[in-house]
Amino acid sequence: MLSPQVSSRRATVILRRVFHEVPTAFAFRLWDGTLVPLGNGPPLVTAVIRQPAAFMRLMRDPSPLNFAEAYVEEIIDIEGDLSAAIKVADAMEDLQLSWRDRLRLLVDLWRPGIG
């Protein structure tokens, strides 16, 4: 089981790397209030991740289905228009992480002690 000891600084780097190709503007707000805007333009919607453990769960499988399940289970919250969230999810459908990117993501999640 992964340790939920990830800092918001490391989470920001990981989020930017994983979602850099998604053109639709959206953001994440992390457990310490850090806002991580992504995409082109001002965010249409913000996914609120309240705990590092929730971040770890989402990054193990950064798919629209995993995010939808986390929302339904109230592990994350969505701020903004729900139809905008659906547009972001549609843009995420095209996100393809190579096996190398997935391995790098897992290493970054497991690596202890890095801010």
N, C-alpha and C positions, 0 to 999 in steps of 0.2 A: 504494500500500500504506500502511496506517495505521501510524503510529509507536507502538510499545508503551510510550511514556513517559507513562503515566497514573499519578497518585499514588493511594494508597489512600484519601485524603480525597475526591478527585474520584470515584473508583470507588464509594465509599459513597453519595454523593449520587445518582449515576446508578442504582445498584441500588435505592435506596429509591424513586426516581421511577418506574422501569420496573415494579417488582413490588409497588407499594403496594396494588393491588387484590386481590392473591392472599390469600385469607383463611387458608389453611392455614399453620401456623407452621413456618418453616424459617429457615435462616441461610446466609450465605456467610462463609467464612474466607479472607481475602486473603493474598497473598504475604508480608506483613509481620506477620501474626498478627492483624490487625484483624478482629473479629467483627462482622458486620452482620446482626442478627436482623430478621426480617420476619414478617408475618402476625400472627395472634392467639394469644398464649400462648407457652410455652417451645418452642424449635425441636424438631421431631420428627427432623429430618435437617439435616446441614450439608454444603454443597458447598464443597470446598476448591479454591481457585484459586491455584496455586503461582507463576504468573508473570503480569505485566501483559499480555503478548502473548496469553495464554489468555483473559484478561478481554476484551480487544479483540475476539477472535474470537467469543466468546459474545454480546457486545453488538451485534455487527453483525446477528445474527439470534437474538434471545432467545426461541427456541422450544424446546419439550420435545425435539424431534428433534435439534436442534443440541447440546443438553446431553447427550443420550444418546450421540450420536456422540463428543463430547469425553470422556465417561466410558469408552467402549469403547476409544478411542485413548489412554487414560491421560493426557489433558491436564488433567483434573480428577479429584478423588477424592470419594467420598461417604462421610461418617461417619454412622453410625446405621443404622437398620433400612431395608433396601432396599424393603420394602413401603411404608414411610412416604415414601420418595423417589418411589414410583409415585403416591401420593396427591398429593404436591406437583406432579408432572408433570401429573396430571389437572386440578388446579386451574389450572395454567398454560395449559392448552388454551383456557380461556375468556379469556385475556389477549389483548386486541385493541389494538394500538398504531395510532393514526390516522397518516395521512401526516405530519401536523404533529409528532406525538410522535416519529416515526422521524427526521424531519429534525432536530429538536432534539437527539435522541440522537447523530446523526452529527456535528452541530456540536460538541457537548460532547466527543465522542471526538477530534475533530480539533484543538480549541482548544489551542494550546500554552501552556505556562507557568502554568497555573492549578493550584494546589496540589492 
